[in-house]
């Protein structure tokens, strides 16, 4: 398990399970820009399913 996979799991849990608003997620994760989360860390459950079954 990598540092980025842990941060990705954290972001996904905060949004999917706890419905954390963007500003709260930024604060909790120590991110400065929501785009960082959108590009690197957060993938919705549906996106994970699609990437896991693609091929």
C-alpha distances in whole Angstrom, upper triangle without the diagonal:
4,7,8,6,7,11,11,11,13,15,16,16,19,21,21,21,23,25,24,26,25,27,25,22,22,23,21,18,20,21,24,24,24,23,20,19,20,19,16,14,16,17,19,19,21,20,16,19,21,18,17,21,22,23
4,5,5,6,9,10,11,12,14,15,17,19,20,21,22,23,24,23,25,24,25,23,20,20,21,19,16,18,18,21,21,21,21,17,16,18,17,13,12,15,16,19,19,22,20,17,20,21,18,18,22,22,24
4,6,5,6,9,10,11,12,14,15,17,19,20,21,21,23,21,23,21,22,20,17,17,18,16,12,14,14,18,19,19,18,15,14,17,16,12,11,14,16,19,20,22,20,18,21,23,20,20,24,25,26
4,5,5,6,9,10,10,12,14,15,17,18,19,20,21,19,21,19,20,19,16,15,17,15,12,13,13,16,16,16,15,12,11,13,12,8,7,11,12,16,17,19,17,15,19,20,17,18,21,22,23
4,5,5,6,9,10,10,12,14,15,16,17,19,20,19,21,19,21,20,16,17,19,16,13,16,15,19,19,17,17,14,12,14,13,10,8,10,11,14,14,17,15,13,16,17,15,15,19,19,21
4,5,5,6,9,10,11,12,14,15,16,17,18,17,19,18,20,18,14,15,17,14,11,14,14,18,18,17,18,15,13,15,15,12,9,11,13,15,15,19,17,15,18,20,18,18,21,23,25
4,5,5,6,9,10,11,12,14,15,15,16,15,16,15,16,15,11,12,13,11,8,10,11,14,15,14,14,11,9,12,13,9,6,9,11,14,15,18,17,15,18,20,18,19,22,23,26
4,5,5,6,9,10,11,12,14,15,15,14,16,14,17,15,12,13,15,13,10,13,12,16,15,13,13,11,8,10,10,8,4,6,8,10,12,14,13,11,15,16,15,15,19,20,22
4,6,5,6,9,10,10,11,13,14,14,16,16,18,16,12,14,16,13,11,15,15,18,18,16,17,14,11,13,14,11,8,8,9,10,11,14,13,11,14,17,15,15,19,20,23
4,6,5,6,9,10,10,11,12,11,14,13,15,13,9,12,13,10,8,12,12,16,16,14,16,14,11,13,15,12,9,9,11,12,13,16,16,14,17,20,19,19,22,24,27
4,5,5,6,8,10,10,10,9,11,10,12,11,7,9,11,9,7,11,11,14,13,11,13,11,8,10,12,10,7,6,9,10,12,15,14,13,17,18,18,19,22,23,26
4,5,5,6,8,9,9,10,12,12,14,13,10,12,15,12,11,15,14,17,16,13,14,13,10,10,13,11,8,6,7,7,8,11,11,10,13,15,15,16,19,20,23
4,5,5,5,7,8,9,12,13,15,13,10,13,15,12,12,15,16,19,18,16,17,16,13,14,16,15,11,9,10,10,10,13,14,13,15,18,18,18,21,23,26
4,6,6,5,6,5,9,10,12,9,7,11,12,9,10,13,14,17,16,14,16,15,12,13,16,15,12,10,12,11,12,16,16,16,18,21,21,21,24,26,29
4,6,6,4,5,7,8,11,10,8,11,13,12,12,15,15,17,16,13,15,15,11,12,15,15,11,9,10,9,10,13,14,14,16,18,19,20,22,24,27
4,6,6,8,11,12,15,13,11,15,17,15,15,18,18,20,19,16,17,17,14,14,17,16,13,10,10,7,8,11,12,12,14,16,17,18,20,22,26
4,6,8,12,14,16,14,12,16,17,15,15,19,19,22,21,18,20,20,16,17,20,19,15,13,13,11,11,14,16,15,17,19,20,20,23,25,28
4,5,9,12,13,11,10,14,15,12,14,17,18,20,20,17,20,20,16,17,20,20,16,14,15,13,14,17,18,18,20,22,23,24,26,28,31
4,6,9,12,10,9,13,14,13,14,17,17,19,18,15,18,18,15,15,19,19,16,13,14,12,13,16,17,18,19,21,23,23,26,27,31
4,6,8,6,6,10,11,10,11,14,14,16,15,13,16,16,13,14,18,17,14,12,14,13,15,18,18,19,21,23,24,25,27,29,32
4,6,5,6,9,10,11,12,14,13,14,13,11,14,15,12,13,17,18,15,13,15,14,17,19,19,20,23,24,25,26,29,30,33
4,5,5,6,9,10,10,12,10,11,10,7,10,12,9,10,14,15,13,11,14,14,17,19,19,20,23,24,24,26,28,29,32
4,5,5,6,9,10,10,10,10,10,8,12,13,11,13,16,17,15,14,17,18,21,23,22,23,26,27,27,29,32,32,35
4,5,5,6,8,10,10,11,12,11,14,14,12,14,18,17,15,14,17,17,20,22,22,23,26,27,27,28,31,32,35
4,5,5,6,8,8,10,10,9,12,11,9,11,14,14,11,11,14,14,17,20,19,19,23,24,24,25,28,29,32
4,6,5,6,5,6,7,7,10,10,8,11,14,13,12,12,15,17,20,22,21,21,25,26,25,27,30,30,33
4,6,5,7,8,10,10,14,13,12,15,17,16,14,15,18,20,22,25,24,24,27,29,28,29,33,33,36
4,6,8,11,12,12,15,14,12,15,17,16,13,14,17,18,20,23,23,22,26,27,27,28,31,32,35
4,6,9,11,11,13,11,9,13,15,13,10,12,15,17,19,22,21,20,24,25,24,25,29,29,32
4,7,9,11,13,11,10,14,15,14,12,14,18,20,22,25,24,23,27,28,27,28,31,32,34
4,6,7,9,7,8,11,12,11,11,12,16,18,21,23,22,22,25,26,25,27,30,30,32
4,7,9,8,9,12,13,13,13,15,18,20,24,26,24,24,28,28,27,29,32,32,34
4,5,6,7,9,10,11,12,13,16,18,22,23,21,22,26,26,25,27,30,29,32
4,5,5,6,9,10,10,10,13,15,18,20,18,19,23,23,22,25,27,27,30
4,5,5,6,8,9,10,12,15,18,19,17,18,22,21,20,23,26,25,27
4,6,5,6,7,9,12,15,18,19,17,18,21,21,20,22,25,24,27
4,6,5,5,5,9,11,15,16,14,15,19,19,18,20,23,23,25
4,6,6,5,7,10,13,14,12,14,17,17,16,18,21,20,23
4,6,7,8,12,15,16,12,14,17,16,15,18,20,19,22
4,6,8,12,15,16,13,13,17,17,15,17,20,19,21
4,7,10,12,14,12,12,15,16,14,16,19,19,22
4,6,9,11,10,10,13,14,13,15,18,18,21
4,7,8,6,6,10,11,10,12,15,15,18
4,5,5,6,9,10,11,12,14,15,19
4,5,5,6,9,10,11,12,14,18
4,5,5,6,9,10,11,12,16
4,5,5,6,8,10,10,14
4,5,5,6,9,10,13
4,6,5,6,8,12
4,5,5,6,10
4,6,5,8
4,6,8
4,6
4
